[in-house]
Amino acid sequence: MRGVFVTGTDTDVGKTLVSAWLVRHWAADYWKPIQTGSTQGTDFDSVARLVPAARIHPSAVVLPAPLSPHEAARREKTRIELSALAPPVTDRPLVVEGAGGVMVPINEVALMIDLMERLALPAVVVARSGLGTINHTLMTLDMLRRRHVPILGVVMNGQLNPANRQAIEHFGGTRVLAEIQPLPAITAAIVAGLPPPTFSCPGEP
């Protein structure tokens, strides 16, 4: 399977924007295995709006409450099974977007990192650029390495912060793949106008 798993250091760090950016420039498919907070809108609808030509695969689980997957499922009197989160079959690269960060619970025993380990896709870690990002990013990278999830690198969102970038690269032993500065709006035209990734989709010839 060609593609990446887009994870974050926290919620609302810009995973969906980065996912749409990669989908647009790699002509990739998009899949969000678990979508919570559907009453407030969905990430797959956002990607469809930002990349109209994208092929969007249905989420395996869609839950209304804007909570961690295990709690959103509990409130619906259901349980998310890892075995139900099988990736779609496609001949294109696949961008998979996680829910929250790597330690978000999926059920009472499984975490998001368990799903990442099962899928075995390289991780793109999305992080804020500002205060606090060094700690959160380094912890995320450490957990990925402990579970032997390959790391493609980090994408930073926000005002340029050379000191934080240098610290993440130095202490995290990985590359900052891109820095996306604050945008005036997030539209299909703006996503299309972002500079293309300087890194290739894993698995591409």
C-alpha positions in Angstrom: 0.0 0.0 0.0 1.4 3.4 -1.0 0.7 6.4 1.1 1.0 8.0 4.5 -0.8 8.2 7.8 -1.3 11.8 8.8 -1.3 12.1 12.6 -1.0 15.1 14.9 0.5 16.2 18.1 -2.9 17.2 19.3 -6.4 17.9 18.0 -7.0 21.0 15.7 -3.3 21.2 14.6 -4.2 21.2 10.9 -4.2 17.5 10.0 -7.1 17.9 7.5 -5.4 20.8 5.7 -2.2 18.8 5.4 -4.1 15.8 4.2 -5.9 17.8 1.6 -2.6 19.3 0.5 -1.0 15.9 0.0 -4.2 14.5 -1.7 -4.1 17.4 -4.1 -0.5 17.3 -5.1 -0.1 13.5 -5.1 -3.4 12.8 -6.8 -4.0 10.5 -3.9 -7.2 9.0 -2.4 -8.3 10.1 1.1 -9.6 7.9 3.9 -10.5 8.9 7.5 -11.1 5.6 9.3 -12.8 7.1 12.4 -14.7 10.4 12.2 -16.1 11.8 15.4 -18.0 15.1 15.9 -20.1 14.6 12.7 -22.8 16.9 14.0 -20.3 19.7 13.6 -19.1 18.7 10.2 -16.7 16.1 8.9 -13.1 16.1 7.8 -13.9 14.0 4.7 -16.4 16.7 3.6 -13.7 19.3 4.1 -11.2 17.4 2.0 -13.9 16.9 -0.7 -14.5 20.7 -0.7 -10.8 21.5 -0.8 -9.9 18.9 -3.4 -13.0 18.5 -5.6 -11.4 15.9 -7.8 -10.3 13.7 -4.9 -11.6 10.2 -4.4 -12.9 10.1 -0.8 -13.4 6.6 0.7 -16.2 6.3 3.3 -15.1 6.3 7.0 -15.5 3.0 8.7 -16.9 4.7 11.8 -18.8 8.0 12.0 -19.9 9.2 15.4 -21.8 12.4 16.3 -20.1 13.5 19.5 -17.0 15.7 19.2 -15.1 13.4 21.6 -12.3 10.9 21.6 -13.4 7.8 19.6 -13.8 5.5 22.6 -16.0 7.9 24.4 -18.0 9.0 21.3 -18.6 5.3 20.7 -19.6 4.6 24.3 -22.2 7.3 24.2 -23.7 5.6 21.1 -23.7 2.2 23.0 -21.2 0.7 20.5 -17.6 -0.3 20.4 -15.0 0.3 17.6 -13.2 -2.8 16.6 -9.8 -2.5 15.1 -10.6 -5.4 12.7 -13.4 -3.2 11.2 -10.8 -0.6 10.2 -9.6 -2.2 7.0 -8.1 0.2 4.4 -9.9 0.6 1.1 -8.6 -1.1 -2.0 -7.2 1.4 -4.4 -4.6 1.6 -7.1 -3.7 5.2 -6.1 -1.7 6.5 -3.2 -3.7 6.7 0.0 -3.7 9.5 2.5 -5.1 8.3 5.8 -6.0 10.9 8.4 -6.2 9.9 12.1 -8.4 11.3 14.8 -6.5 13.4 17.3 -3.0 12.2 18.3 -1.3 8.8 18.5 -2.4 8.1 22.1 -6.1 8.7 21.5 -8.2 5.7 22.7 -10.2 3.8 20.1 -11.8 1.4 22.6 -11.0 0.3 26.1 -7.7 -1.4 25.1 -6.7 0.0 21.7 -5.1 3.4 20.9 -4.7 5.2 17.6 -1.1 4.1 17.5 -2.3 0.5 17.4 -4.2 1.3 14.2 -1.1 3.0 12.8 1.0 -0.1 13.6 -1.5 -2.3 11.8 -1.6 -0.2 8.7 2.2 0.1 8.6 2.1 3.4 6.6 4.8 6.0 7.2 3.6 8.7 9.5 3.5 12.4 8.7 3.3 14.2 12.1 1.4 17.6 12.0 2.5 20.0 14.7 1.9 23.6 15.6 4.9 25.9 15.2 4.5 27.9 18.5 5.1 27.4 22.2 4.7 23.9 23.4 5.3 22.2 20.1 8.7 20.8 21.0 7.5 18.8 23.9 4.4 17.5 22.1 6.2 16.7 18.9 9.1 14.9 20.6 6.7 12.8 22.6 4.8 11.8 19.5 8.0 10.9 17.6 9.2 8.8 20.6 5.9 6.8 20.8 6.0 6.1 17.0 9.5 4.8 17.3 8.7 2.7 20.3 6.0 1.0 18.2 8.2 0.8 15.1 5.9 3.0 13.0 8.0 4.5 10.2 8.3 8.3 10.3 8.4 10.3 7.1 8.8 13.6 9.0 7.0 16.6 10.5 4.8 19.4 9.0 4.6 22.5 11.0 1.6 24.8 10.9 1.7 28.5 11.9 4.1 31.4 12.0 7.6 30.4 11.0 9.6 29.5 14.1 13.2 28.6 13.2 14.2 27.8 16.7 11.4 25.3 17.2 12.0 23.8 13.8 15.7 23.3 14.7 14.9 21.8 18.0 12.4 19.3 16.6 14.9 18.2 13.9 17.8 18.0 16.3 16.2 16.3 19.3 13.6 14.4 17.2 16.1 13.0 14.7 13.8 13.7 11.8 13.1 16.2 9.1 10.6 19.1 9.1 9.1 18.3 5.7 7.3 21.6 5.3 6.1 24.7 7.1 2.6 26.0 6.2 2.2 29.6 7.4 -1.2 31.1 8.4 -3.5 31.3 5.4 -6.1 34.1 4.7 -8.7 31.4 4.1 -8.7 27.7 3.5 -10.2 27.1 0.1 -9.7 24.8 -2.8 -7.8 27.5 -4.7 -5.5 28.3 -1.8 -4.7 24.6 -1.2 -4.0 24.2 -4.9 -1.7 27.2 -4.8 0.4 25.9 -1.9 3.9 24.8 -3.0 3.9 21.1 -3.8 5.6 18.8 -1.3 9.3 18.5 -1.8 9.1 14.8 -0.7 7.7 11.9 -2.6 4.8 9.7 -1.6 6.2 6.6 0.0 5.9 3.6 -2.3 5.9 5.6 -5.4 8.4 4.5 -8.1 
